[in-house]
Amino acid sequence: MSGPDDLVARVLGLVSSIAGRPVLDPTLQWRELGMDSLDLLSLVTTVEEEFGIAIPDPVAMSLRCVADVINLVGPDVSPGR
């Protein structure tokens, strides 16, 4: 990763592709993006592959918005940076 902005852009891009529309606000919750539980499962799998991490089921179930994913992948990165 090049830096915080790159991480945010990568995660937003992954979510956008799964949501089927551009996602620019990392604070929007999945339901606001029209995503269901299958979309979230797809996102978790994609994030795991993209970033080479494993996301335990309890953690995956606690993800409520894009910012949660960003914080999980890069704890030092905040969505606004």
C-alpha positions as CSV (number, residue, x, y, z in Angstrom):
1,M,0.0,0.0,0.0
2,S,1.2,3.5,-0.8
3,G,-0.5,5.2,2.0
4,P,-3.8,6.0,3.7
5,D,-5.4,7.6,0.6
6,D,-4.6,4.5,-1.5
7,L,-6.1,2.2,1.1
8,V,-9.3,4.3,1.3
9,A,-9.5,4.4,-2.5
10,R,-8.9,0.6,-2.8
11,V,-11.6,-0.2,-0.2
12,L,-14.1,2.2,-1.7
13,G,-13.4,0.6,-5.1
14,L,-14.1,-2.9,-3.8
15,V,-17.3,-1.8,-2.1
16,S,-18.4,0.1,-5.2
17,S,-17.9,-2.9,-7.4
18,I,-20.0,-5.1,-5.1
19,A,-22.7,-2.4,-4.4
20,G,-23.0,-1.8,-8.1
21,R,-22.7,1.9,-7.7
22,P,-20.0,4.5,-6.8
23,V,-19.5,4.7,-3.0
24,L,-17.8,7.9,-1.9
25,D,-19.0,8.2,1.7
26,P,-17.2,5.7,4.0
27,T,-19.8,6.3,6.8
28,L,-22.7,4.9,4.8
29,Q,-24.1,1.6,6.3
30,W,-24.5,-1.4,4.1
31,R,-28.3,-1.1,4.0
32,E,-28.0,2.5,2.8
33,L,-25.9,1.2,-0.1
34,G,-28.5,-1.4,-0.9
35,M,-26.2,-4.3,0.2
36,D,-27.5,-7.4,1.8
37,S,-25.8,-10.2,3.8
38,L,-24.6,-12.0,0.6
39,D,-23.0,-8.8,-0.6
40,L,-21.3,-8.4,2.8
41,L,-20.0,-12.0,2.5
42,S,-18.7,-11.2,-1.0
43,L,-17.0,-8.1,0.3
44,V,-15.3,-9.9,3.2
45,T,-14.0,-12.6,0.8
46,T,-12.8,-9.9,-1.6
47,V,-11.1,-7.9,1.1
48,E,-9.4,-11.0,2.5
49,E,-8.0,-11.8,-1.0
50,E,-7.1,-8.3,-1.9
51,F,-5.2,-7.5,1.4
52,G,-4.0,-11.1,2.3
53,I,-5.8,-11.1,5.6
54,A,-8.2,-13.4,7.4
55,I,-11.4,-11.9,8.8
56,P,-13.0,-14.1,11.5
57,D,-16.7,-14.5,11.3
58,P,-17.5,-12.5,14.5
59,V,-15.4,-9.6,13.1
60,A,-17.1,-9.8,9.7
61,M,-20.5,-9.7,11.4
62,S,-19.5,-6.5,13.3
63,L,-18.7,-4.6,10.1
64,R,-21.4,-1.9,9.6
65,C,-19.9,0.4,7.0
66,V,-17.0,1.1,4.7
67,A,-15.1,2.9,7.5
68,D,-15.2,-0.3,9.6
69,V,-13.5,-2.2,6.8
70,I,-10.9,0.6,6.3
71,N,-10.2,0.5,10.1
72,L,-9.9,-3.3,10.0
73,V,-7.4,-3.4,7.1
74,G,-5.4,-0.4,8.2
75,P,-6.0,0.5,11.9
76,D,-3.9,3.7,11.6
77,V,-5.9,5.0,8.6
78,S,-9.0,7.1,9.1
79,P,-11.5,7.5,6.2
80,G,-11.0,11.3,6.0
81,R,-7.2,11.1,5.6
